[in-house]
Amino acid sequence: MKDYSDCTPREFKLMILAQLELASDREVMVKCVPYFRTVLEEVEETIEKYNGMISEFEEQIRKVRRHLMSDDKPRNSLRLNGLILMDKTAFQWLEGENKKLNELRENLKSYEEVHEMFMMHGI
């Protein structure tokens, strides 16, 4: 989000909720609709971006898990994005990526909730 780049997704959600509450008067809302539509477009783009990032993370994690569970893996190593990971490193990588994936999912949920708030307000 351009105007909210210093905020976490949760803080962004709370700010938008506060703005919607302040604009709950019909006359004020009519004046704010163009702004909210612009923000809604950015939220939709962000949701799309997060969905793509989550898909990529999930695919990489599946690849590492398949490798670690495989009985015929070569010399306890895995090639991922041009890097060769040993099993121990792969486990550490997997742990870190799972944390990142969970954070992405939480952020996505915040943006989806903002999207839902806009829909509830008829924007």
N, C-alpha and C positions, 0 to 999 in steps of 0.2 A: 504494500500500500504506500503510495507516494507521500501523503500528508502525515501518515502515522508510522513512519519508518522506525522511530525510536521506541515504539510500544511493543509489548508482547501481544500476541493474538487475544489473550484474555483481557488485557487492558483496552485494546481496540474495541472488543465486544462491549465492555462496560461504557466506554465513551459513546459509542453509537447508541446504546440503550438510553443513556442520559440525554443525548441529542433528540432521540425520538420522543422521549417523555416531555422535554421542553417544547417540542413542536406539536404536542398532542392537540392543541387548539386548532380547529379547522382552518382558520385564516393563516395561521403561522405555517401549518403543514403545507398548504397550497404554495406558499412562497419557498418552502424548503425542498419541495419535490425534485426540482432539477438537480440540486446538490445531492440528495439522497440517491437519485438514479445514477449519478456519476459514481458515487461510492459503491452502489450495488454492482455496477459493471466491473469495477476493480475487484470487488469481493468474488464475483463469479470467475474472473480470470485467475485470482489467487487460488480458489478452490480447484480449478482445472489444473493449475501448476502443481499444487500439493498432491492431487490424485496421481499425476504422472510421476512425481518423485517417489511417492509411496510404492507405485508399481515397480519402479526400477529397484528400489531397496529390497522389496519382497523377492524379486527375481534373483538378485545377487545373494540374498540370504538363503534362498532355496538351493542355489548352486553350491554354496559352501556346505550346507547341511547334507545334501546328496553326497558330496565328496567325502565328508567326514564319516558318513554312515556306510560308504561303499567298502566292500571287502577287497576289491581289486584296484585300489588307488596306488599310483606309482610313487615309490620312495617317500611316503609320508609328506608329500608336498602338493600344492594346488596352485595353478596359474589363474589369477583373477585380475582382469584389467591390466595385463602386462606385468603384474607383480607375481612373484613366486612366494607363496606362504607355506610355512611348515605347519603341521597340525596344531601345535601349541599357539602359534601366532594366529592361525585361522580361528581357534576358539576365542582368543582375545578380540579379534576383529569382529567375530559374530556377536559377542557380548556388546561391544560398542555400537555396532550397527543396529542391534535390537533396541538399544536405548534411543538412538536417533529416530528409528522407525516409530517407536511409541510417542516420542515428542512430536513428530510430524502428524501423527494421528490425533493427538490432543489439539494441536494447532488447527488442523483441518476441522475438527469438531467445533471449535470456537467460530471459525468463519462460516460454517454451515448454520450455526445458531444465529449469527448476524443476518445471513441470507433469509432465514426463517422469520426473523423479526421484521425485516423489510416486507416480506410477503404478508405477514399479519397486519401490517399497517397499510397495505394496499399500494405499495410502491413498486 
